[in-house]
Amino acid sequence: MADLYGMDPARIERLRSSERLGYFDPAKIWDALDPDPSVTPVNIGSGVGFVALPFARRYPQATAVGCDILEGMVALLKDAASEEGLDIVTDVRRDECVEMRRDWMLNAN
């Protein structure tokens, strides 16, 4: 069994489950947004990479950023990206992730 960095195995299994695609398919996000491949998306609350990993697969020339307040989640995302040879920046500090989320929420209104 892979190291889950202290994260709850049942939670990680749910987050990685392909059953999620039935109600939340990240490919539909990228289809709808149709981003320029040179963009740098920031996935705040990236968890295990359910959104960031599909982006990195679809746009291998781009750099995605994944941040989460839980270091275990970031470590799992980093491992998954590394295993697939994907370029996802995961070394965003926890406080930077919280600040990005706060800024986004304030600017969304």
C-alpha positions as CSV (number, residue, x, y, z in Angstrom):
1,M,0.0,0.0,0.0
2,A,1.3,3.4,-0.9
3,D,2.2,6.0,1.8
4,L,-0.9,8.1,2.4
5,Y,1.0,10.7,4.5
6,G,-1.3,10.2,7.4
7,M,-4.5,10.8,5.4
8,D,-7.6,8.7,5.9
9,P,-7.4,5.8,3.4
10,A,-11.2,5.7,2.9
11,R,-11.3,9.5,2.2
12,I,-8.4,9.1,-0.3
13,E,-10.2,6.2,-2.0
14,R,-13.4,8.4,-2.4
15,L,-11.4,11.3,-3.7
16,R,-9.7,9.1,-6.3
17,S,-12.8,7.2,-7.3
18,S,-13.8,7.2,-10.9
19,E,-17.4,7.2,-9.8
20,R,-16.9,10.9,-9.1
21,L,-16.8,11.4,-12.9
22,G,-20.6,10.6,-13.0
23,Y,-21.3,13.9,-11.2
24,F,-18.1,15.9,-11.6
25,D,-16.0,15.4,-14.7
26,P,-12.9,17.7,-14.9
27,A,-12.7,17.2,-18.6
28,K,-16.0,19.1,-18.9
29,I,-14.4,22.1,-17.2
30,W,-11.5,22.2,-19.7
31,D,-14.0,21.6,-22.6
32,A,-16.1,24.6,-21.4
33,L,-13.2,26.9,-20.6
34,D,-11.1,25.9,-23.6
35,P,-8.0,27.5,-22.0
36,D,-5.0,28.6,-24.0
37,P,-2.4,25.8,-23.4
38,S,0.0,28.4,-22.1
39,V,-2.2,29.3,-19.1
40,T,-1.1,28.5,-15.6
41,P,-4.2,27.3,-13.7
42,V,-4.1,27.4,-9.9
43,N,-6.2,24.6,-8.3
44,I,-6.9,25.8,-4.8
45,G,-8.0,23.0,-2.6
46,S,-6.4,20.5,-5.1
47,G,-6.7,17.5,-2.8
48,V,-5.3,14.5,-4.6
49,G,-5.4,16.2,-8.0
50,F,-8.9,15.3,-9.3
51,V,-8.9,18.5,-11.4
52,A,-5.2,19.4,-11.7
53,L,-4.1,16.0,-13.0
54,P,-6.5,15.9,-15.9
55,F,-5.4,19.5,-16.9
56,A,-1.8,18.5,-16.8
57,R,-2.5,15.5,-18.9
58,R,-4.5,17.4,-21.5
59,Y,-2.0,20.4,-21.7
60,P,1.4,18.8,-21.0
61,Q,3.2,22.0,-22.2
62,A,1.5,24.1,-19.5
63,T,2.3,24.3,-15.8
64,A,-0.5,23.7,-13.3
65,V,-0.3,24.7,-9.7
66,G,-2.0,22.6,-7.0
67,C,-2.3,23.8,-3.4
68,D,-4.1,22.5,-0.4
69,I,-4.0,23.4,3.2
70,L,-3.4,19.7,4.1
71,E,0.2,18.8,3.5
72,G,-0.8,15.1,3.1
73,M,-3.0,16.0,0.1
74,V,-0.2,18.0,-1.5
75,A,2.2,15.1,-1.0
76,L,-0.2,12.7,-2.7
77,L,-0.8,15.1,-5.6
78,K,3.0,15.5,-6.0
79,D,3.5,11.7,-6.0
80,A,0.7,11.2,-8.6
81,A,2.1,13.9,-10.9
82,S,5.6,12.5,-10.5
83,E,4.5,9.0,-11.4
84,E,2.9,10.3,-14.6
85,G,5.8,12.7,-15.4
86,L,3.4,15.7,-15.2
87,D,4.5,19.2,-14.4
88,I,2.4,20.3,-11.4
89,V,3.8,22.8,-9.0
90,T,3.0,21.7,-5.5
91,D,5.5,23.6,-3.4
92,V,3.1,26.5,-2.6
93,R,3.1,27.1,1.1
94,R,0.0,26.5,3.1
95,D,-0.4,30.2,4.0
96,E,0.0,31.2,0.3
97,C,-2.8,28.8,-0.6
98,V,-5.1,30.3,2.1
99,E,-4.2,33.8,0.9
100,M,-4.9,32.9,-2.8
101,R,-8.3,31.5,-1.8
102,R,-9.1,34.6,0.3
103,D,-8.2,36.9,-2.6
104,W,-10.2,34.8,-5.1
105,M,-13.3,34.9,-2.9
106,L,-13.0,38.7,-2.3
107,N,-12.5,39.3,-6.0
108,A,-15.3,37.0,-7.1
109,N,-17.9,39.4,-5.7
